[in-house]
Amino acid sequence: MDPFEKVRFRIRSTVKRSNSHLKDWLLPSKLMVRGYSKITFCFMTGVDCLAALKILQYFILPLLERST
């Protein structure tokens, strides 16, 4: 692979992993609501939870492990 394809592949695999995690663990399998605002709220809550999990995983937990 040329360098441009390597960078593109790395970004694409990161996005695929995050979408998979969001779909499998943080969003309901069926949405029983109507309305754009309710669905947007549900999806954005899942995205916020995913961001919070990653912040914990990469920034807070390593600091806690180092301090003990």
N, CA, C and O atoms as a Maestro MAE file, in Angstrom:
{
 s_m_m2io_version
 :::
 2.0.0
}

f_m_ct {
 s_m_title
 :::
 protein
 m_atom[272] {
  # First column is atom index #
  i_m_mmod_type
  r_m_x_coord
  r_m_y_coord
  r_m_z_coord
  i_m_residue_number
  s_m_chain_name
  s_m_pdb_residue_name
  s_m_pdb_atom_name
  i_m_atomic_number
  :::
  1 25 0.838 -1.184 0.000 1 A "MET " " N  " 7
  2 3 0.000 0.000 0.000 1 A "MET " " CA " 6
  3 2 0.883 1.247 0.000 1 A "MET " " C  " 6
  4 15 1.936 1.284 0.637 1 A "MET " " O  " 8
  5 25 0.441 2.236 -0.709 2 A "ASP " " N  " 7
  6 3 1.158 3.506 -0.660 2 A "ASP " " CA " 6
  7 2 0.765 4.264 0.618 2 A "ASP " " C  " 6
  8 15 -0.241 3.917 1.237 2 A "ASP " " O  " 8
  9 25 1.516 5.269 1.022 3 A "PRO " " N  " 7
  10 3 1.257 5.963 2.296 3 A "PRO " " CA " 6
  11 2 -0.148 6.560 2.398 3 A "PRO " " C  " 6
  12 15 -0.747 6.550 3.473 3 A "PRO " " O  " 8
  13 25 -0.674 7.077 1.291 4 A "PHE " " N  " 7
  14 3 -2.016 7.648 1.335 4 A "PHE " " CA " 6
  15 2 -3.049 6.581 1.653 4 A "PHE " " C  " 6
  16 15 -3.975 6.827 2.426 4 A "PHE " " O  " 8
  17 25 -2.902 5.403 1.069 5 A "GLU " " N  " 7
  18 3 -3.852 4.322 1.340 5 A "GLU " " CA " 6
  19 2 -3.741 3.828 2.777 5 A "GLU " " C  " 6
  20 15 -4.752 3.459 3.375 5 A "GLU " " O  " 8
  21 25 -2.543 3.812 3.342 6 A "LYS " " N  " 7
  22 3 -2.381 3.392 4.736 6 A "LYS " " CA " 6
  23 2 -3.114 4.334 5.684 6 A "LYS " " C  " 6
  24 15 -3.791 3.891 6.612 6 A "LYS " " O  " 8
  25 25 -2.975 5.634 5.444 7 A "VAL " " N  " 7
  26 3 -3.665 6.612 6.293 7 A "VAL " " CA " 6
  27 2 -5.169 6.475 6.140 7 A "VAL " " C  " 6
  28 15 -5.906 6.509 7.125 7 A "VAL " " O  " 8
  29 25 -5.618 6.322 4.911 8 A "ARG " " N  " 7
  30 3 -7.055 6.180 4.655 8 A "ARG " " CA " 6
  31 2 -7.601 4.904 5.302 8 A "ARG " " C  " 6
  32 15 -8.690 4.923 5.876 8 A "ARG " " O  " 8
  33 25 -6.863 3.810 5.217 9 A "PHE " " N  " 7
  34 3 -7.292 2.551 5.812 9 A "PHE " " CA " 6
  35 2 -7.377 2.672 7.328 9 A "PHE " " C  " 6
  36 15 -8.322 2.169 7.935 9 A "PHE " " O  " 8
  37 25 -6.388 3.343 7.954 10 A "ARG " " N  " 7
  38 3 -6.392 3.505 9.407 10 A "ARG " " CA " 6
  39 2 -7.601 4.326 9.858 10 A "ARG " " C  " 6
  40 15 -8.258 3.983 10.841 10 A "ARG " " O  " 8
  41 25 -7.891 5.404 9.140 11 A "ILE " " N  " 7
  42 3 -9.046 6.235 9.492 11 A "ILE " " CA " 6
  43 2 -10.342 5.459 9.280 11 A "ILE " " C  " 6
  44 15 -11.250 5.507 10.110 11 A "ILE " " O  " 8
  45 25 -10.417 4.751 8.172 12 A "ARG " " N  " 7
  46 3 -11.636 4.008 7.855 12 A "ARG " " CA " 6
  47 2 -11.885 2.899 8.869 12 A "ARG " " C  " 6
  48 15 -13.029 2.688 9.271 12 A "ARG " " O  " 8
  49 25 -10.844 2.186 9.291 13 A "SER " " N  " 7
  50 3 -11.038 1.117 10.262 13 A "SER " " CA " 6
  51 2 -11.442 1.678 11.619 13 A "SER " " C  " 6
  52 15 -12.211 1.042 12.340 13 A "SER " " O  " 8
  53 25 -10.942 2.847 11.981 14 A "THR " " N  " 7
  54 3 -11.348 3.483 13.236 14 A "THR " " CA " 6
  55 2 -12.824 3.840 13.213 14 A "THR " " C  " 6
  56 15 -13.539 3.625 14.193 14 A "THR " " O  " 8
  57 25 -13.272 4.378 12.107 15 A "VAL " " N  " 7
  58 3 -14.684 4.746 11.976 15 A "VAL " " CA " 6
  59 2 -15.562 3.502 11.999 15 A "VAL " " C  " 6
  60 15 -16.621 3.499 12.625 15 A "VAL " " O  " 8
  61 25 -15.128 2.450 11.323 16 A "LYS " " N  " 7
  62 3 -15.910 1.206 11.322 16 A "LYS " " CA " 6
  63 2 -16.004 0.602 12.715 16 A "LYS " " C  " 6
  64 15 -17.062 0.112 13.109 16 A "LYS " " O  " 8
  65 25 -14.902 0.633 13.466 17 A "ARG " " N  " 7
  66 3 -14.936 0.092 14.829 17 A "ARG " " CA " 6
  67 2 -15.874 0.896 15.720 17 A "ARG " " C  " 6
  68 15 -16.628 0.327 16.509 17 A "ARG " " O  " 8
  69 25 -15.828 2.218 15.592 18 A "SER " " N  " 7
  70 3 -16.702 3.033 16.443 18 A "SER " " CA " 6
  71 2 -18.167 2.862 16.059 18 A "SER " " C  " 6
  72 15 -19.028 2.810 16.937 18 A "SER " " O  " 8
  73 25 -18.464 2.774 14.777 19 A "ASN " " N  " 7
  74 3 -19.849 2.530 14.360 19 A "ASN " " CA " 6
  75 2 -20.341 1.172 14.841 19 A "ASN " " C  " 6
  76 15 -21.491 1.041 15.259 19 A "ASN " " O  " 8
  77 25 -19.486 0.170 14.784 20 A "SER " " N  " 7
  78 3 -19.858 -1.157 15.243 20 A "SER " " CA " 6
  79 2 -20.125 -1.151 16.749 20 A "SER " " C  " 6
  80 15 -21.109 -1.734 17.204 20 A "SER " " O  " 8
  81 25 -19.267 -0.505 17.515 21 A "HIS " " N  " 7
  82 3 -19.462 -0.429 18.959 21 A "HIS " " CA " 6
  83 2 -20.754 0.315 19.297 21 A "HIS " " C  " 6
  84 15 -21.507 -0.086 20.184 21 A "HIS " " O  " 8
  85 25 -20.985 1.382 18.585 22 A "LEU " " N  " 7
  86 3 -22.201 2.163 18.798 22 A "LEU " " CA " 6
  87 2 -23.438 1.323 18.495 22 A "LEU " " C  " 6
  88 15 -24.399 1.327 19.264 22 A "LEU " " O  " 8
  89 25 -23.412 0.620 17.398 23 A "LYS " " N  " 7
  90 3 -24.562 -0.176 16.977 23 A "LYS " " CA " 6
  91 2 -24.790 -1.377 17.893 23 A "LYS " " C  " 6
  92 15 -25.930 -1.680 18.242 23 A "LYS " " O  " 8
  93 25 -23.723 -2.056 18.282 24 A "ASP " " N  " 7
  94 3 -23.870 -3.287 19.055 24 A "ASP " " CA " 6
  95 2 -24.154 -3.059 20.531 24 A "ASP " " C  " 6
  96 15 -24.870 -3.852 21.143 24 A "ASP " " O  " 8
  97 25 -23.613 -1.997 21.120 25 A "TRP " " N  " 7
  98 3 -23.688 -1.849 22.563 25 A "TRP " " CA " 6
  99 2 -24.444 -0.630 23.064 25 A "TRP " " C  " 6
  100 15 -24.951 -0.656 24.185 25 A "TRP " " O  " 8
  101 25 -24.539 0.428 22.285 26 A "LEU " " N  " 7
  102 3 -25.062 1.670 22.849 26 A "LEU " " CA " 6
  103 2 -26.403 2.124 22.279 26 A "LEU " " C  " 6
  104 15 -27.031 3.017 22.847 26 A "LEU " " O  " 8
  105 25 -26.849 1.548 21.199 27 A "LEU " " N  " 7
  106 3 -28.128 1.947 20.618 27 A "LEU " " CA " 6
  107 2 -29.125 0.800 20.719 27 A "LEU " " C  " 6
  108 15 -28.743 -0.367 20.634 27 A "LEU " " O  " 8
  109 25 -30.387 1.125 20.898 28 A "PRO " " N  " 7
  110 3 -31.387 0.060 20.944 28 A "PRO " " CA " 6
  111 2 -31.536 -0.597 19.577 28 A "PRO " " C  " 6
  112 15 -31.289 0.023 18.542 28 A "PRO " " O  " 8
  113 25 -31.946 -1.867 19.591 29 A "SER " " N  " 7
  114 3 -32.103 -2.572 18.320 29 A "SER " " CA " 6
  115 2 -33.306 -2.051 17.536 29 A "SER " " C  " 6
  116 15 -33.310 -2.072 16.306 29 A "SER " " O  " 8
  117 25 -34.312 -1.591 18.247 30 A "LYS " " N  " 7
  118 3 -35.491 -1.003 17.587 30 A "LYS " " CA " 6
  119 2 -35.809 0.330 18.254 30 A "LYS " " C  " 6
  120 15 -35.799 0.446 19.480 30 A "LYS " " O  " 8
  121 25 -36.085 1.313 17.441 31 A "LEU " " N  " 7
  122 3 -36.514 2.606 17.968 31 A "LEU " " CA " 6
  123 2 -38.023 2.703 17.813 31 A "LEU " " C  " 6
  124 15 -38.549 2.633 16.702 31 A "LEU " " O  " 8
  125 25 -38.706 2.862 18.920 32 A "MET " " N  " 7
  126 3 -40.161 2.921 18.899 32 A "MET " " CA " 6
  127 2 -40.656 4.348 19.129 32 A "MET " " C  " 6
  128 15 -41.632 4.562 19.847 32 A "MET " " O  " 8
  129 25 -39.990 5.307 18.527 33 A "VAL " " N  " 7
  130 3 -40.391 6.699 18.660 33 A "VAL " " CA " 6
  131 2 -40.584 7.288 17.271 33 A "VAL " " C  " 6
  132 15 -40.086 6.760 16.277 33 A "VAL " " O  " 8
  133 25 -41.299 8.364 17.228 34 A "ARG " " N  " 7
  134 3 -41.486 9.105 15.982 34 A "ARG " " CA " 6
  135 2 -40.938 10.503 16.169 34 A "ARG " " C  " 6
  136 15 -40.960 11.068 17.262 34 A "ARG " " O  " 8
  137 25 -40.460 11.025 15.100 35 A "GLY " " N  " 7
  138 3 -39.989 12.398 15.145 35 A "GLY " " CA " 6
  139 2 -38.481 12.476 15.051 35 A "GLY " " C  " 6
  140 15 -37.742 11.710 15.668 35 A "GLY " " O  " 8
  141 25 -38.065 13.433 14.254 36 A "TYR " " N  " 7
  142 3 -36.635 13.628 14.014 36 A "TYR " " CA " 6
  143 2 -35.899 13.975 15.286 36 A "TYR " " C  " 6
  144 15 -34.791 13.485 15.509 36 A "TYR " " O  " 8
  145 25 -36.481 14.803 16.122 37 A "SER " " N  " 7
  146 3 -35.778 15.256 17.329 37 A "SER " " CA " 6
  147 2 -35.595 14.119 18.330 37 A "SER " " C  " 6
  148 15 -34.563 14.059 18.998 37 A "SER " " O  " 8
  149 25 -36.566 13.218 18.451 38 A "LYS " " N  " 7
  150 3 -36.441 12.103 19.388 38 A "LYS " " CA " 6
  151 2 -35.392 11.099 18.919 38 A "LYS " " C  " 6
  152 15 -34.620 10.584 19.727 38 A "LYS " " O  " 8
  153 25 -35.363 10.825 17.634 39 A "ILE " " N  " 7
  154 3 -34.379 9.891 17.094 39 A "ILE " " CA " 6
  155 2 -32.983 10.494 17.175 39 A "ILE " " C  " 6
  156 15 -32.024 9.802 17.517 39 A "ILE " " O  " 8
  157 25 -32.868 11.777 16.863 40 A "THR " " N  " 7
  158 3 -31.580 12.448 16.968 40 A "THR " " CA " 6
  159 2 -31.076 12.432 18.403 40 A "THR " " C  " 6
  160 15 -29.885 12.229 18.641 40 A "THR " " O  " 8
  161 25 -31.971 12.643 19.357 41 A "PHE " " N  " 7
  162 3 -31.592 12.595 20.760 41 A "PHE " " CA " 6
  163 2 -31.053 11.218 21.136 41 A "PHE " " C  " 6
  164 15 -30.046 11.112 21.835 41 A "PHE " " O  " 8
  165 25 -31.720 10.169 20.674 42 A "CYS " " N  " 7
  166 3 -31.296 8.806 20.983 42 A "CYS " " CA " 6
  167 2 -29.909 8.524 20.404 42 A "CYS " " C  " 6
  168 15 -29.052 7.974 21.096 42 A "CYS " " O  " 8
  169 25 -29.685 8.890 19.163 43 A "PHE " " N  " 7
  170 3 -28.392 8.647 18.538 43 A "PHE " " CA " 6
  171 2 -27.280 9.490 19.170 43 A "PHE " " C  " 6
  172 15 -26.177 8.994 19.398 43 A "PHE " " O  " 8
  173 25 -27.564 10.730 19.444 44 A "MET " " N  " 7
  174 3 -26.537 11.590 20.027 44 A "MET " " CA " 6
  175 2 -26.209 11.185 21.463 44 A "MET " " C  " 6
  176 15 -25.075 11.365 21.906 44 A "MET " " O  " 8
  177 25 -27.173 10.644 22.192 45 A "THR " " N  " 7
  178 3 -26.898 10.108 23.518 45 A "THR " " CA " 6
  179 2 -25.930 8.935 23.413 45 A "THR " " C  " 6
  180 15 -25.011 8.811 24.223 45 A "THR " " O  " 8
  181 25 -26.134 8.074 22.418 46 A "GLY " " N  " 7
  182 3 -25.209 6.972 22.190 46 A "GLY " " CA " 6
  183 2 -23.821 7.457 21.819 46 A "GLY " " C  " 6
  184 15 -22.826 6.906 22.291 46 A "GLY " " O  " 8
  185 25 -23.740 8.476 20.983 47 A "VAL " " N  " 7
  186 3 -22.442 9.035 20.594 47 A "VAL " " CA " 6
  187 2 -21.749 9.665 21.797 47 A "VAL " " C  " 6
  188 15 -20.537 9.514 21.957 47 A "VAL " " O  " 8
  189 25 -22.493 10.364 22.641 48 A "ASP " " N  " 7
  190 3 -21.919 10.959 23.850 48 A "ASP " " CA " 6
  191 2 -21.402 9.881 24.798 48 A "ASP " " C  " 6
  192 15 -20.336 10.038 25.394 48 A "ASP " " O  " 8
  193 25 -22.147 8.792 24.940 49 A "CYS " " N  " 7
  194 3 -21.701 7.690 25.797 49 A "CYS " " CA " 6
  195 2 -20.431 7.057 25.248 49 A "CYS " " C  " 6
  196 15 -19.522 6.727 26.010 49 A "CYS " " O  " 8
  197 25 -20.363 6.886 23.931 50 A "LEU " " N  " 7
  198 3 -19.161 6.327 23.315 50 A "LEU " " CA " 6
  199 2 -17.961 7.247 23.546 50 A "LEU " " C  " 6
  200 15 -16.867 6.769 23.845 50 A "LEU " " O  " 8
  201 25 -18.154 8.535 23.412 51 A "ALA " " N  " 7
  202 3 -17.067 9.490 23.665 51 A "ALA " " CA " 6
  203 2 -16.629 9.429 25.124 51 A "ALA " " C  " 6
  204 15 -15.433 9.469 25.414 51 A "ALA " " O  " 8
  205 25 -17.580 9.335 26.036 52 A "ALA " " N  " 7
  206 3 -17.236 9.253 27.459 52 A "ALA " " CA " 6
  207 2 -16.469 7.966 27.760 52 A "ALA " " C  " 6
  208 15 -15.515 7.987 28.537 52 A "ALA " " O  " 8
  209 25 -16.868 6.865 27.164 53 A "LEU " " N  " 7
  210 3 -16.153 5.603 27.360 53 A "LEU " " CA " 6
  211 2 -14.717 5.688 26.857 53 A "LEU " " C  " 6
  212 15 -13.799 5.199 27.515 53 A "LEU " " O  " 8
  213 25 -14.519 6.305 25.702 54 A "LYS " " N  " 7
  214 3 -13.178 6.410 25.149 54 A "LYS " " CA " 6
  215 2 -12.303 7.360 25.960 54 A "LYS " " C  " 6
  216 15 -11.103 7.125 26.101 54 A "LYS " " O  " 8
  217 25 -12.887 8.424 26.492 55 A "ILE " " N  " 7
  218 3 -12.132 9.324 27.365 55 A "ILE " " CA " 6
  219 2 -11.702 8.585 28.625 55 A "ILE " " C  " 6
  220 15 -10.562 8.720 29.070 55 A "ILE " " O  " 8
  221 25 -12.607 7.811 29.194 56 A "LEU " " N  " 7
  222 3 -12.247 7.009 30.359 56 A "LEU " " CA " 6
  223 2 -11.153 6.008 30.028 56 A "LEU " " C  " 6
  224 15 -10.196 5.851 30.786 56 A "LEU " " O  " 8
  225 25 -11.294 5.336 28.902 57 A "GLN " " N  " 7
  226 3 -10.372 4.279 28.511 57 A "GLN " " CA " 6
  227 2 -8.965 4.807 28.263 57 A "GLN " " C  " 6
  228 15 -7.989 4.186 28.684 57 A "GLN " " O  " 8
  229 25 -8.851 5.932 27.592 58 A "TYR " " N  " 7
  230 3 -7.538 6.393 27.166 58 A "TYR " " CA " 6
  231 2 -6.899 7.439 28.068 58 A "TYR " " C  " 6
  232 15 -5.679 7.600 28.037 58 A "TYR " " O  " 8
  233 25 -7.681 8.154 28.869 59 A "PHE " " N  " 7
  234 3 -7.102 9.237 29.657 59 A "PHE " " CA " 6
  235 2 -7.209 9.025 31.159 59 A "PHE " " C  " 6
  236 15 -6.232 9.237 31.877 59 A "PHE " " O  " 8
  237 25 -8.360 8.615 31.644 60 A "ILE " " N  " 7
  238 3 -8.567 8.571 33.091 60 A "ILE " " CA " 6
  239 2 -8.075 7.256 33.695 60 A "ILE " " C  " 6
  240 15 -7.380 7.273 34.711 60 A "ILE " " O  " 8
  241 25 -8.418 6.125 33.094 61 A "LEU " " N  " 7
  242 3 -7.999 4.843 33.657 61 A "LEU " " CA " 6
  243 2 -6.481 4.659 33.668 61 A "LEU " " C  " 6
  244 15 -5.963 4.137 34.655 61 A "LEU " " O  " 8
  245 25 -5.737 5.056 32.633 62 A "PRO " " N  " 7
  246 3 -4.272 4.938 32.748 62 A "PRO " " CA " 6
  247 2 -3.682 5.769 33.888 62 A "PRO " " C  " 6
  248 15 -2.713 5.346 34.519 62 A "PRO " " O  " 8
  249 25 -4.251 6.943 34.157 63 A "LEU " " N  " 7
  250 3 -3.776 7.742 35.283 63 A "LEU " " CA " 6
  251 2 -4.059 7.059 36.618 63 A "LEU " " C  " 6
  252 15 -3.231 7.094 37.528 63 A "LEU " " O  " 8
  253 25 -5.231 6.440 36.728 64 A "LEU " " N  " 7
  254 3 -5.576 5.740 37.962 64 A "LEU " " CA " 6
  255 2 -4.689 4.516 38.170 64 A "LEU " " C  " 6
  256 15 -4.294 4.217 39.296 64 A "LEU " " O  " 8
  257 25 -4.376 3.803 37.077 65 A "GLU " " N  " 7
  258 3 -3.527 2.626 37.194 65 A "GLU " " CA " 6
  259 2 -2.098 3.016 37.576 65 A "GLU " " C  " 6
  260 15 -1.439 2.289 38.320 65 A "GLU " " O  " 8
  261 25 -1.624 4.131 37.084 66 A "ARG " " N  " 7
  262 3 -0.279 4.601 37.411 66 A "ARG " " CA " 6
  263 2 -0.169 5.034 38.868 66 A "ARG " " C  " 6
  264 15 0.873 4.855 39.497 66 A "ARG " " O  " 8
  265 25 -1.243 5.603 39.399 67 A "SER " " N  " 7
  266 3 -1.192 6.133 40.763 67 A "SER " " CA " 6
  267 2 -1.274 5.050 41.826 67 A "SER " " C  " 6
  268 15 -0.882 5.288 42.968 67 A "SER " " O  " 8
  269 25 -1.776 3.860 41.482 68 A "THR " " N  " 7
  270 3 -1.893 2.813 42.496 68 A "THR " " CA " 6
  271 2 -0.726 1.888 42.485 68 A "THR " " C  " 6
  272 15 -0.673 0.951 43.281 68 A "THR " " O  " 8
  :::
 }
 m_bond[271] {
  # First column is bond index #
  i_m_from
  i_m_to
  i_m_order
  :::
  1 1 2 1
  2 2 3 1
  3 3 4 2
  4 3 5 1
  5 5 6 1
  6 6 7 1
  7 7 8 2
  8 7 9 1
  9 9 10 1
  10 10 11 1
  11 11 12 2
  12 11 13 1
  13 13 14 1
  14 14 15 1
  15 15 16 2
  16 15 17 1
  17 17 18 1
  18 18 19 1
  19 19 20 2
  20 19 21 1
  21 21 22 1
  22 22 23 1
  23 23 24 2
  24 23 25 1
  25 25 26 1
  26 26 27 1
  27 27 28 2
  28 27 29 1
  29 29 30 1
  30 30 31 1
  31 31 32 2
  32 31 33 1
  33 33 34 1
  34 34 35 1
  35 35 36 2
  36 35 37 1
  37 37 38 1
  38 38 39 1
  39 39 40 2
  40 39 41 1
  41 41 42 1
  42 42 43 1
  43 43 44 2
  44 43 45 1
  45 45 46 1
  46 46 47 1
  47 47 48 2
  48 47 49 1
  49 49 50 1
  50 50 51 1
  51 51 52 2
  52 51 53 1
  53 53 54 1
  54 54 55 1
  55 55 56 2
  56 55 57 1
  57 57 58 1
  58 58 59 1
  59 59 60 2
  60 59 61 1
  61 61 62 1
  62 62 63 1
  63 63 64 2
  64 63 65 1
  65 65 66 1
  66 66 67 1
  67 67 68 2
  68 67 69 1
  69 69 70 1
  70 70 71 1
  71 71 72 2
  72 71 73 1
  73 73 74 1
  74 74 75 1
  75 75 76 2
  76 75 77 1
  77 77 78 1
  78 78 79 1
  79 79 80 2
  80 79 81 1
  81 81 82 1
  82 82 83 1
  83 83 84 2
  84 83 85 1
  85 85 86 1
  86 86 87 1
  87 87 88 2
  88 87 89 1
  89 89 90 1
  90 90 91 1
  91 91 92 2
  92 91 93 1
  93 93 94 1
  94 94 95 1
  95 95 96 2
  96 95 97 1
  97 97 98 1
  98 98 99 1
  99 99 100 2
  100 99 101 1
  101 101 102 1
  102 102 103 1
  103 103 104 2
  104 103 105 1
  105 105 106 1
  106 106 107 1
  107 107 108 2
  108 107 109 1
  109 109 110 1
  110 110 111 1
  111 111 112 2
  112 111 113 1
  113 113 114 1
  114 114 115 1
  115 115 116 2
  116 115 117 1
  117 117 118 1
  118 118 119 1
  119 119 120 2
  120 119 121 1
  121 121 122 1
  122 122 123 1
  123 123 124 2
  124 123 125 1
  125 125 126 1
  126 126 127 1
  127 127 128 2
  128 127 129 1
  129 129 130 1
  130 130 131 1
  131 131 132 2
  132 131 133 1
  133 133 134 1
  134 134 135 1
  135 135 136 2
  136 135 137 1
  137 137 138 1
  138 138 139 1
  139 139 140 2
  140 139 141 1
  141 141 142 1
  142 142 143 1
  143 143 144 2
  144 143 145 1
  145 145 146 1
  146 146 147 1
  147 147 148 2
  148 147 149 1
  149 149 150 1
  150 150 151 1
  151 151 152 2
  152 151 153 1
  153 153 154 1
  154 154 155 1
  155 155 156 2
  156 155 157 1
  157 157 158 1
  158 158 159 1
  159 159 160 2
  160 159 161 1
  161 161 162 1
  162 162 163 1
  163 163 164 2
  164 163 165 1
  165 165 166 1
  166 166 167 1
  167 167 168 2
  168 167 169 1
  169 169 170 1
  170 170 171 1
  171 171 172 2
  172 171 173 1
  173 173 174 1
  174 174 175 1
  175 175 176 2
  176 175 177 1
  177 177 178 1
  178 178 179 1
  179 179 180 2
  180 179 181 1
  181 181 182 1
  182 182 183 1
  183 183 184 2
  184 183 185 1
  185 185 186 1
  186 186 187 1
  187 187 188 2
  188 187 189 1
  189 189 190 1
  190 190 191 1
  191 191 192 2
  192 191 193 1
  193 193 194 1
  194 194 195 1
  195 195 196 2
  196 195 197 1
  197 197 198 1
  198 198 199 1
  199 199 200 2
  200 199 201 1
  201 201 202 1
  202 202 203 1
  203 203 204 2
  204 203 205 1
  205 205 206 1
  206 206 207 1
  207 207 208 2
  208 207 209 1
  209 209 210 1
  210 210 211 1
  211 211 212 2
  212 211 213 1
  213 213 214 1
  214 214 215 1
  215 215 216 2
  216 215 217 1
  217 217 218 1
  218 218 219 1
  219 219 220 2
  220 219 221 1
  221 221 222 1
  222 222 223 1
  223 223 224 2
  224 223 225 1
  225 225 226 1
  226 226 227 1
  227 227 228 2
  228 227 229 1
  229 229 230 1
  230 230 231 1
  231 231 232 2
  232 231 233 1
  233 233 234 1
  234 234 235 1
  235 235 236 2
  236 235 237 1
  237 237 238 1
  238 238 239 1
  239 239 240 2
  240 239 241 1
  241 241 242 1
  242 242 243 1
  243 243 244 2
  244 243 245 1
  245 245 246 1
  246 246 247 1
  247 247 248 2
  248 247 249 1
  249 249 250 1
  250 250 251 1
  251 251 252 2
  252 251 253 1
  253 253 254 1
  254 254 255 1
  255 255 256 2
  256 255 257 1
  257 257 258 1
  258 258 259 1
  259 259 260 2
  260 259 261 1
  261 261 262 1
  262 262 263 1
  263 263 264 2
  264 263 265 1
  265 265 266 1
  266 266 267 1
  267 267 268 2
  268 267 269 1
  269 269 270 1
  270 270 271 1
  271 271 272 2
  :::
 }
}
